[in-house]
Amino acid sequence: MRIPLKLSLAKTATFTVVHFTVAFSIAYALTGSAPIAGVIAAVEPLANTVAYFLHERAWAGVSARRAAAATAAR
């Protein structure tokens, strides 16, 4: 089953919010500085969000190819 692009984008957006919150909380706990934590929390999750989206799409492609191969084998 192919995962629709809209669903991947929605999952990516919610993941971004969760990741930003976690990154800010950890950075703030380690530094005690809200501005530094904000910068870390802005940069790191954005990079990981792009990586997650690409990862999600790659796995969607794998699933689609497996489904197609299973259908063709019948």
HUWO-V600025 format. One record per residue. N is the residue number from 1. RES is the residue in three letters. OMEGA is omega as a letter, one per 30 degrees, with the letter a starting at -180 (none if undefined). Layout:
N/RES/OMEGA, N/RES/OMEGA
//
This chain:
1/MET/l, 2/ARG/l, 3/ILE/a, 4/PRO/l, 5/LEU/l, 6/LYS/l, 7/LEU/l, 8/SER/l, 9/LEU/l, 10/ALA/l, 11/LYS/l, 12/THR/a, 13/ALA/l, 14/THR/l, 15/PHE/l, 16/THR/l, 17/VAL/l, 18/VAL/a, 19/HIS/l, 20/PHE/a, 21/THR/l, 22/VAL/a, 23/ALA/l, 24/PHE/a, 25/SER/l, 26/ILE/a, 27/ALA/l, 28/TYR/l, 29/ALA/a, 30/LEU/a, 31/THR/a, 32/GLY/a, 33/SER/l, 34/ALA/l, 35/PRO/l, 36/ILE/l, 37/ALA/l, 38/GLY/l, 39/VAL/l, 40/ILE/a, 41/ALA/l, 42/ALA/a, 43/VAL/a, 44/GLU/l, 45/PRO/l, 46/LEU/l, 47/ALA/l, 48/ASN/l, 49/THR/l, 50/VAL/l, 51/ALA/l, 52/TYR/a, 53/PHE/l, 54/LEU/l, 55/HIS/l, 56/GLU/l, 57/ARG/l, 58/ALA/l, 59/TRP/l, 60/ALA/l, 61/GLY/l, 62/VAL/l, 63/SER/a, 64/ALA/l, 65/ARG/l, 66/ARG/l, 67/ALA/l, 68/ALA/l, 69/ALA/l, 70/ALA/l, 71/THR/a, 72/ALA/a, 73/ALA/a, 74/ARG/none
//
